[in-house]
């Protein structure tokens, strides 16, 4: 109920309205809280009847404590722009893609993340990162206010969608094992969860209490899919690896009968929005349609086989008249269910990566997910070419760099599957290079003065890729004798490549000098912007300086001492400073003009620092670590810093780069790229 005058209850507020709080209750609560807070810290509260003075006193005290003890956090919080990862896919396993009830967003999972994207503009994205284990499925409640997501440990989290923080509402463990699918009833009050439980393969319960509202039985193997009839009387259907579907009535939901029409795994079960039909899709290439209320068989789509390969996903049109199916035969089809005929067949390609593992019919958008992880927007008017294809990374990103090309700023990122992507920093539009590139993890990348992207990979090659053409060329790949792990580019066409136990000098895409038997393991390298000097950081905690002399490298017999094993280093753009980060959570800055004397030491990270990058203003630099933190430091004052906590929550930061003096780009093993607006106050 609401509150009337003098704290008396009045009529209930309108739906969706926040209940008012009586002024007397609010004043008493805040007054008591302030008094208790001040007393707790040993301060006497201000006496007197003036409550405003008390409140102001407490606020001033809290501000004083914050400002005095936390001067480092005074910078404005950065604003984030997210370039999301693609779905994490696995061959032969269906990928569930969910949609919101209003038709504005779709969502899927990658690793420990749930990715929410705008269906009209997929560059607008949000990432939920509170799961401790790999997430398998996420779906909106029909109300649109909550999302339920399930992971491989059997944890189900129900969280808020209306706020940026995505506050957790409830968490349950329906069974011990991977959750493979879940479904909500139309009133958003009941949830069914199925998967790889040890003692049971599914559960149905109330969303707000966890109380059981039935049992999911009738299967003797893993249950892959579940769905509710979205109209009363409620029905529930499941599909399993035992080649059967099962039909339930409720609530409370009770097993009625098994459906044994399929000959292979049942991958997907979906009720039509009007509840009149439900369909089952299987690895045997067949789709059967049943009556939604009784479970009686209506027809087999296509008369026999609907697809030449296994079918991984189906999705109904909003008007319940048509069905979209996605198959391993590299096609997707639209079916007219009433006429039992194919309306359109979408040929997605001939490569094995063109297998279709998931689909969603959202308003007028038809989406499918390929084995490559790409998200395809199908065109009803042109089945042979999608309207658009959303690309990106589906595997962890190891490195990134930035470059201006044609007046636009682009972000380049490389992942552990060898894929390199480029992103428009303004719009988030992205694509990959054409041709055959790296076949293994891209470990490091940089852009040289010839506008070439220089990359090294665990496939034992260093590649030079023209950024105006953006296509791989076979002759621009240089084979290394030993696996490369880091590189740096400098003026004059020089590239210094660090391999395991070896330093290689390259000029104009050719190897010209190598140093073996180093006596230490090189880990990171940087070339002075003026050329002539290369700094190499070692696992022994020392930075050694080498002179680049024509086509040879000469050890200057000068070493700088870091505070631990060197993980990364970088020269400022004006060449005045060298910043070195190490495994002991410290950044050390050396002054080049002072003979590489130690200029300042920076502490703050709680775990190993793995990457470092200088701002174009040469007064600030950023560091990222395994503590998921990013710090932006001021060279002249180690006490002044901008802190970005949980930059990529539950994943350590793997790469940093600056677009300009106030825009920092970060990436991580969560396969996403983020832009941060940095302000110094």
C-alpha positions in Angstrom: 0.0 0.0 0.0 1.0 3.6 -0.4 1.3 6.1 2.4 -1.2 8.9 3.0 -1.0 11.9 5.3 0.4 11.4 8.8 1.8 8.0 7.8 -1.6 6.4 7.4 -1.9 3.7 4.6 -3.8 4.9 1.5 -4.9 3.1 -1.7 -2.3 0.9 -3.5 -0.2 2.9 -6.0 -0.6 2.4 -9.7 1.2 -0.5 -11.3 4.9 0.2 -11.9 4.9 3.2 -9.5 7.3 3.5 -6.6 5.5 3.5 -3.3 6.0 6.8 -1.4 7.7 6.8 2.0 6.3 8.8 4.9 8.4 12.0 5.5 8.6 11.2 9.2 9.9 7.7 8.5 12.5 9.0 6.0 13.7 11.8 8.4 13.9 9.4 11.3 15.8 6.8 9.3 18.3 9.1 7.8 18.8 10.9 11.1 19.4 7.6 13.0 21.7 6.3 10.3 23.9 9.5 10.3 24.0 9.5 14.1 25.0 5.8 14.3 27.6 6.3 11.5 29.3 9.2 13.3 29.2 7.5 16.7 30.7 4.4 15.2 33.7 6.3 14.0 34.1 8.0 17.4 32.7 11.4 16.5 30.1 13.1 18.6 27.0 14.1 16.7 26.0 17.7 16.6 23.4 18.3 19.2 20.3 20.4 18.8 16.9 20.2 17.2 18.1 21.3 13.8 18.1 18.1 11.7 19.6 19.8 8.7 22.8 20.7 10.7 23.1 17.0 11.8 22.8 15.8 8.2 25.2 18.4 6.8 27.7 17.6 9.6 27.6 13.8 8.7 27.9 14.5 5.0 30.9 16.9 5.6 32.6 14.2 7.8 32.1 11.5 5.2 33.4 13.8 2.4 36.4 14.7 4.6 37.3 11.1 5.2 36.9 10.3 1.5 38.9 13.2 0.4 41.7 12.9 3.0 42.2 9.1 2.8 41.3 8.5 -0.8 42.9 11.3 -2.8 43.8 8.8 -5.6 40.2 8.2 -6.6 39.3 11.8 -7.2 39.2 11.5 -11.0 35.9 11.3 -12.8 34.7 7.8 -13.5 35.3 6.9 -17.2 32.4 6.2 -19.5 32.6 2.9 -21.4 31.8 1.9 -24.9 31.6 -1.9 -25.5 32.4 -3.8 -28.7 31.1 -7.2 -27.7 32.3 -10.7 -28.4 30.6 -13.1 -30.7 28.8 -16.2 -29.3 31.1 -19.0 -28.1 30.2 -22.0 -30.3 31.1 -25.7 -30.5 30.7 -28.0 -33.5 27.7 -30.3 -33.2 26.2 -28.4 -30.2 23.2 -26.1 -30.6 23.6 -22.4 -29.6 20.7 -20.7 -27.9 20.1 -17.1 -28.8 17.3 -15.4 -26.8 15.2 -12.3 -27.5 13.5 -9.7 -25.3 9.7 -9.6 -25.3 9.7 -6.1 -26.8 11.7 -7.2 -29.7 14.5 -4.6 -29.2 17.4 -6.8 -28.0 18.9 -10.3 -28.4 21.3 -12.1 -26.1 23.7 -15.0 -26.1 26.7 -16.3 -24.1 30.4 -16.3 -24.4 32.6 -17.8 -21.7 31.5 -16.3 -18.3 29.7 -13.5 -20.1 26.1 -12.8 -21.2 26.1 -10.4 -24.1 23.0 -8.2 -24.7 22.9 -6.5 -28.1 20.4 -4.2 -29.8 18.8 -6.0 -32.7 18.6 -2.9 -35.0 22.1 -1.7 -34.1 24.2 -4.6 -32.8 27.1 -2.2 -32.1 25.1 -1.1 -29.0 25.9 -3.8 -26.5 26.1 -4.6 -22.8 27.9 -7.4 -21.0 26.8 -9.2 -17.8 29.9 -10.7 -16.1 28.8 -12.0 -12.7 29.0 -15.8 -13.4 32.0 -17.6 -11.9 31.8 -20.4 -14.6 31.1 -20.6 -18.3 27.5 -19.6 -19.1 25.5 -21.7 -21.5 22.1 -20.1 -21.8 20.3 -16.8 -21.0 16.7 -15.8 -21.5 14.5 -12.8 -20.8 11.5 -13.1 -18.6 8.3 -12.3 -20.6 7.9 -9.2 -18.4 11.2 -7.9 -19.7 12.4 -6.9 -16.3 14.7 -9.9 -15.6 17.1 -12.3 -17.3 17.8 -15.8 -16.1 21.1 -17.3 -17.0 22.5 -20.8 -16.3 26.1 -22.0 -16.3 28.1 -25.3 -16.4 28.2 -25.6 -12.6 24.4 -25.7 -12.4 24.0 -22.2 -11.0 21.0 -20.2 -12.2 21.2 -16.4 -11.7 18.1 -14.2 -12.1 19.2 -10.5 -12.5 17.7 -7.1 -13.3 17.7 -5.7 -16.8 16.4 -2.2 -16.1 19.6 -0.9 -14.4 23.2 -0.8 -15.7 24.4 -2.6 -12.6 22.2 -5.7 -13.3 21.6 -6.4 -9.7 21.2 -10.0 -8.7 17.6 -10.9 -7.7 17.9 -14.6 -6.9 20.4 -17.4 -7.4 19.5 -21.1 -7.4 21.2 -24.5 -8.0 18.4 -26.7 -9.5 20.8 -29.6 -10.0 24.5 -30.3 -10.0 25.7 -30.2 -13.6 25.6 -28.1 -16.8 22.4 -26.1 -17.5 21.6 -26.5 -21.2 18.3 -24.7 -21.5 15.7 -22.8 -19.5 12.2 -21.4 -20.1 9.8 -18.9 -18.4 6.0 -19.1 -18.2 4.2 -16.2 -19.7 3.4 -14.6 -16.3 7.2 -14.6 -15.4 6.5 -16.6 -12.3 7.8 -20.1 -13.1 11.0 -21.3 -14.6 12.0 -24.7 -16.1 15.7 -25.6 -16.2 17.2 -28.7 -17.9 20.6 -30.1 -18.6 23.3 -32.6 -17.4 22.3 -33.2 -13.8 23.7 -36.2 -11.9 20.5 -37.4 -10.2 18.0 -35.5 -12.2 18.0 -33.7 -15.6 15.5 -30.9 -14.9 13.6 -28.9 -12.4 10.5 -26.6 -12.4 10.1 -24.0 -9.7 8.8 -20.6 -8.7 11.2 -17.8 -9.7 10.9 -15.9 -6.4 11.1 -18.7 -3.8 12.6 -21.7 -5.6 9.7 -23.9 -4.5 9.1 -26.8 -6.8 6.0 -26.8 -9.0 6.4 -30.2 -10.5 9.0 -32.8 -11.7 10.7 -33.2 -15.0 11.0 -37.0 -15.5 10.7 -39.4 -18.4 14.2 -39.1 -19.8 17.2 -41.3 -19.1 19.8 -39.1 -20.7 20.8 -35.4 -20.8 17.9 -33.0 -21.6 18.9 -30.5 -24.3 15.9 -28.3 -24.6 12.7 -27.2 -22.7 9.8 -24.8 -23.4 6.5 -23.7 -21.9 3.2 -23.2 -23.7 2.7 -19.5 -23.3 -1.0 -19.6 -22.9 -3.2 -21.4 -20.3 -3.7 -24.2 -19.7 0.1 -24.5 -19.3 2.0 -27.3 -20.9 5.7 -28.2 -21.0 7.9 -30.1 -23.5 11.5 -31.3 -23.4 13.9 -32.9 -25.8 16.8 -35.2 -24.9 19.8 -37.2 -26.0 17.7 -40.3 -25.5 16.1 -39.5 -28.9 12.8 -38.7 -27.3 10.7 -35.7 -26.4 8.4 -35.6 -23.4 5.1 -33.8 -22.7 4.0 -32.5 -19.3 0.8 -30.9 -18.0 0.5 -28.6 -15.0 1.0 -26.8 -12.7 2.2 -28.7 -10.8 3.9 -30.2 -13.9 3.6 -33.9 -14.3 4.9 -36.3 -17.0 2.2 -37.3 -19.4 3.9 -39.3 -22.2 7.0 -39.7 -24.2 7.3 -38.8 -27.9 9.5 -41.2 -29.8 9.3 -40.0 -33.4 12.9 -39.0 -33.8 15.8 -41.4 -34.4 18.6 -39.1 -33.1 19.2 -36.6 -30.4 16.4 -34.0 -30.0 18.2 -30.7 -30.0 15.4 -28.2 -29.8 11.8 -28.0 -28.6 9.7 -24.8 -29.1 6.0 -23.8 -28.5 4.5 -21.3 -30.9 3.7 -17.9 -29.4 -0.1 -18.6 -29.5 0.4 -22.0 -27.8 -1.5 -24.0 -30.5 1.6 -25.9 -31.7 5.0 -27.0 -30.6 7.8 -28.3 -32.8 10.8 -30.6 -32.1 14.0 -30.6 -34.1 16.6 -33.3 -34.1 20.0 -34.4 -35.3 18.2 -36.8 -37.7 17.2 -33.8 -39.9 13.5 -34.0 -39.1 11.1 -31.5 -37.6 7.8 -32.7 -36.1 4.9 -30.5 -35.3 2.4 -31.4 -32.4 -0.8 -30.0 -31.0 0.2 -27.6 -28.2 -2.6 -28.6 -25.8 -2.8 -32.4 -26.3 0.6 -33.2 -27.6 -0.8 -35.1 -30.6 1.3 -35.3 -33.7 0.2 -32.9 -36.5 2.8 -33.4 -39.2 6.4 -33.8 -40.2 7.7 -30.7 -42.0 8.8 -31.5 -45.5 7.0 -34.9 -45.3 10.3 -36.6 -44.3 13.6 -34.9 -43.8 13.5 -31.2 -43.3 17.2 -30.8 -43.8 20.1 -32.9 -45.1 22.0 -32.4 -41.9 21.2 -32.3 -38.2 18.9 -29.5 -37.1 20.2 -27.5 -34.1 17.6 -24.8 -33.6 14.1 -23.6 -34.5 12.3 -20.4 -33.9 8.6 -19.4 -34.5 7.5 -16.3 -36.2 5.6 -13.8 -34.0 2.3 -14.7 -35.6 2.9 -18.5 -35.1 2.3 -19.2 -38.8 6.0 -19.9 -39.8 9.0 -21.6 -38.5 12.7 -20.8 -38.9 15.2 -23.7 -38.8 19.0 -23.8 -38.6 21.0 -26.9 -39.7 24.4 -28.4 -40.0 23.9 -28.7 -43.7 24.9 -25.0 -43.9 21.3 -23.8 -44.6 18.5 -22.1 -42.8 14.9 -22.5 -43.9 11.5 -20.8 -43.4 8.6 -23.1 -43.2 4.9 -22.4 -43.7 3.6 -24.7 -40.9 0.0 -24.7 -42.0 0.8 -25.6 -45.6 3.7 -27.8 -44.6 6.0 -26.3 -47.2 9.3 -24.4 -47.5 9.0 -20.7 -48.0 12.7 -19.9 -48.4 16.0 -21.7 -48.2 19.0 -19.7 -47.2 22.3 -21.1 -48.4 25.0 -19.8 -46.0 28.1 -21.1 -47.8 30.2 -24.2 -48.4 32.8 -24.0 -45.6 32.4 -26.1 -42.5 32.3 -22.9 -40.5 29.0 -22.0 -42.3 27.1 -24.7 -40.4 24.1 -23.1 -38.6 23.9 -23.8 -34.9 21.3 -21.3 -33.6 18.5 -19.0 -34.8 16.0 -16.4 -33.6 13.0 -14.7 -35.2 12.8 -11.3 -33.5 10.1 -9.0 -34.9 11.1 -8.6 -38.6 14.7 -9.8 -38.0 15.7 -13.3 -38.8 19.0 -14.2 -37.1 21.2 -17.3 -37.3 24.6 -18.2 -35.7 27.3 -19.9 -37.8 29.9 -22.3 -36.5 32.4 -19.4 -37.1 30.5 -17.5 -34.4 29.2 -14.9 -37.0 25.7 -13.6 -36.5 23.7 -13.5 -39.8 20.7 -11.3 -40.5 18.8 -13.2 -43.2 17.2 -11.4 -46.1 13.7 -12.9 -47.1 14.0 -11.3 -50.5 17.5 -12.6 -51.2 18.1 -16.0 -49.7 21.6 -16.3 -51.1 23.0 -13.2 -49.3 22.4 -12.1 -45.7 21.4 -8.5 -45.1 24.4 -8.1 -42.8 26.9 -10.3 -41.0 28.1 -9.4 -37.5 31.7 -10.3 -37.1 34.2 -10.0 -34.2 36.0 -12.4 -31.9 34.6 -15.5 -30.2 38.0 -16.5 -28.6 40.1 -14.6 -26.1 41.9 -11.5 -27.4 45.7 -11.4 -26.8 46.7 -8.1 -28.1 45.6 -4.9 -29.8 46.8 -1.7 -31.3 45.2 1.5 -32.9 45.8 3.3 -36.2 44.3 6.2 -38.1 43.4 5.4 -41.7 41.6 7.7 -44.1 40.7 10.2 -41.3 39.2 7.5 -39.1 40.6 5.8 -36.0 40.6 2.0 -36.1 41.3 -0.6 -33.5 43.1 -3.8 -34.5 42.8 -6.9 -32.3 44.2 -10.4 -32.5 42.9 -13.5 -30.7 44.2 -16.9 -29.7 42.7 -18.6 -32.8 44.8 -16.5 -35.1 41.9 -14.2 -36.1 42.6 -10.5 -36.6 39.7 -8.0 -36.5 39.6 -4.3 -37.1 37.0 -2.0 -35.6 35.8 1.5 -36.4 36.3 3.2 -33.1 33.3 5.5 -33.5 30.6 3.1 -34.8 31.9 -0.3 -33.7 31.5 -1.6 -37.3 34.1 -4.3 -37.8 35.5 -6.9 -40.1 38.4 -9.3 -40.6 41.2 -9.4 -43.1 40.6 -11.3 -46.3 42.8 -14.3 -47.3 44.6 -16.9 -45.2 46.4 -15.4 -42.2 47.7 -16.7 -38.9 46.8 -20.2 -37.9 47.5 -19.9 -34.2 47.5 -17.3 -31.4 48.4 -13.8 -32.4 50.8 -12.8 -29.6 51.7 -9.2 -30.5 51.0 -6.5 -33.1 52.1 -3.0 -34.0 51.8 -0.6 -36.9 54.9 0.5 -38.7 55.7 3.8 -40.5 54.7 2.2 -43.8 51.1 1.7 -42.5 51.6 -2.0 -42.2 50.2 -4.1 -39.4 53.1 -6.2 -38.1 52.1 -9.3 -36.2 53.8 -12.3 -34.6 52.1 -15.6 -33.9 52.5 -19.0 -32.3 52.4 -20.4 -35.9 56.1 -19.3 -36.0 55.6 -16.4 -38.5 55.8 -12.7 -38.5 53.3 -11.1 -40.9 53.2 -7.7 -42.6 49.7 -6.7 -43.7 48.9 -3.6 -45.7 46.2 -1.6 -43.8 44.8 0.1 -46.9 44.2 -3.3 -48.6 43.5 -5.3 -45.4 44.2 -8.6 -47.1 46.8 -11.3 -46.2 49.6 -12.0 -48.7 51.7 -15.2 -48.7 54.9 -13.4 -49.5 54.5 -11.0 -46.5 54.8 -13.8 -44.0 58.3 -14.4 -42.6 59.0 -17.8 -41.1 61.0 -17.7 -37.8 63.4 -20.5 -36.6 61.9 -20.3 -33.1 58.4 -19.4 -31.9 58.1 -15.5 -31.7 56.3 -14.0 -28.7 56.8 -10.2 -28.9 57.9 -7.6 -31.4 58.4 -3.8 -31.7 58.7 -1.6 -34.8 60.8 1.5 -35.3 61.8 4.0 -37.9 63.7 2.9 -41.0 61.8 -0.3 -41.6 63.2 -2.0 -38.5 61.4 -4.7 -36.5 62.8 -6.4 -33.4 61.3 -9.8 -32.8 61.7 -11.7 -29.5 61.6 -15.4 -29.9 62.1 -18.1 -27.3 65.7 -17.6 -26.3 66.5 -15.4 -29.3 66.4 -11.8 -30.5 65.9 -11.3 -34.3 66.4 -8.0 -36.1 64.4 -7.5 -39.3 64.7 -4.7 -41.9 62.2 -4.3 -44.8 60.5 -7.6 -44.0 63.7 -9.6 -44.0 65.7 -11.2 -41.2 69.1 -9.6 -41.1 70.6 -10.4 -37.6 69.9 -12.8 -34.7 71.4 -13.1 -31.2 71.3 -16.5 -29.6 72.6 -17.8 -26.2 71.3 -14.7 -24.4 71.8 -16.1 -20.9 68.3 -14.9 -20.1 64.8 -15.2 -21.4 63.5 -12.1 -23.3 59.9 -11.2 -22.6 59.2 -7.7 -23.9 60.8 -5.2 -26.4 60.4 -1.6 -27.3 62.3 0.6 -29.9 63.0 4.2 -29.1 60.8 6.5 -31.3 64.0 8.2 -32.5 65.4 4.8 -33.6 68.8 3.5 -32.8 68.0 1.8 -29.4 66.0 -1.3 -28.5 65.1 -2.0 -24.9 64.6 -5.7 -24.1 63.0 -6.8 -20.8 63.9 -10.2 -19.4 62.4 -12.7 -17.1 65.4 -12.1 -14.8 64.1 -8.7 -13.9 66.5 -6.7 -16.0 66.1 -4.4 -19.0 69.0 -4.5 -21.5 69.7 -1.8 -24.1 70.8 -2.7 -27.6 72.0 -0.4 -30.4 70.6 -0.9 -33.9 73.6 -0.4 -36.2 72.7 -0.9 -39.8 71.8 -4.6 -40.1 73.1 -5.7 -36.7 72.2 -5.4 -33.0 74.9 -4.6 -30.5 74.5 -5.1 -26.7 75.3 -1.7 -25.0 76.3 -3.6 -21.8 73.8 -1.4 -20.0 71.0 -2.9 -18.0 68.2 -1.3 -15.9 66.8 -3.1 -12.9 63.1 -3.6 -12.6 61.4 -4.8 -9.4 60.6 -8.2 -10.8 60.4 -10.3 -14.0 59.6 -7.9 -16.8 56.2 -8.4 -18.5 56.0 -5.4 -20.8 57.7 -2.1 -21.5 57.1 1.0 -23.7 58.8 4.3 -24.6 56.8 7.5 -24.4 56.0 8.9 -27.8 58.5 11.8 -27.3 61.2 9.3 -26.3 61.7 11.0 -22.9 60.7 8.0 -20.7 60.8 4.2 -20.6 58.0 2.6 -18.5 58.6 -1.0 -17.4 56.0 -3.2 -15.7 56.8 -6.5 -13.9 55.3 -9.5 -12.3 55.8 -8.0 -8.8 52.9 -5.5 -9.5 55.2 -2.5 -9.9 55.7 0.0 -12.8 59.1 1.7 -13.0 59.7 4.7 -15.2 63.2 5.6 -16.3 64.3 9.0 -17.7 66.1 8.6 -21.0 67.8 12.0 -21.0 69.2 11.3 -17.5 71.0 8.2 -18.7 68.0 6.0 -17.9 68.0 7.0 -14.3 65.0 5.8 -12.3 62.4 8.6 -12.4 59.5 7.2 -10.4 58.0 4.0 -9.1 54.3 3.3 -9.3 52.4 0.9 -6.9 48.7 0.0 -6.9 48.1 -3.2 -8.7 47.2 -6.3 -6.6 48.4 -8.9 -9.1 50.9 -9.3 -12.0 50.9 -6.4 -14.5 50.8 -7.6 -18.1 50.5 -4.6 -20.4 51.4 -0.9 -20.6 50.7 1.9 -23.0 51.6 5.7 -23.1 49.1 8.4 -23.7 49.8 10.7 -26.7 50.3 13.6 -24.2 53.4 11.8 -22.8 52.3 12.8 -19.3 50.2 9.8 -18.6 50.4 6.0 -19.2 48.0 3.1 -18.5 48.8 -0.3 -17.1 46.6 -3.4 -17.0 46.9 -6.5 -14.8 45.7 -9.8 -13.8 43.8 -8.1 -11.0 41.3 -7.0 -13.7 42.4 -3.4 -12.9 43.4 -0.6 -15.3 45.3 2.3 -13.8 46.1 5.6 -15.6 49.2 7.1 -14.0 50.7 10.6 -14.0 54.4 10.5 -14.7 55.3 13.3 -12.4 53.1 12.2 -9.5 52.7 8.5 -8.6 50.0 9.4 -6.1 47.6 10.8 -8.8 45.9 8.2 -10.8 42.7 7.1 -12.4 41.5 3.7 -11.4 39.2 1.5 -13.5 38.2 -1.4 -11.3 36.9 -4.6 -12.9 37.6 -3.2 -16.4 36.9 -6.7 -17.8 35.3 -8.4 -14.8 36.6 -12.0 -14.1 39.1 -11.7 -16.9 42.5 -10.1 -16.8 43.3 -7.2 -19.1 45.5 -8.4 -22.0 46.0 -5.3 -24.1 45.9 -1.5 -24.0 46.1 1.3 -26.5 45.2 5.1 -26.7 43.0 6.5 -29.4 43.7 10.0 -28.1 44.7 11.8 -24.9 41.3 11.1 -23.3 40.3 7.8 -24.9 41.8 4.5 -23.7 41.0 1.1 -25.4 41.3 -2.1 -23.4 40.8 -5.8 -24.3 40.8 -9.1 -22.5 40.2 -12.8 -22.5 36.5 -12.1 -22.5 36.9 -11.5 -26.3 35.5 -8.0 -26.1 37.0 -4.5 -26.7 36.1 -1.5 -24.5 36.7 2.2 -24.9 37.0 4.4 -21.8 36.8 8.2 -21.6 39.5 9.4 -19.2 39.2 12.7 -17.3 41.8 14.2 -15.1 40.5 16.4 -12.2 
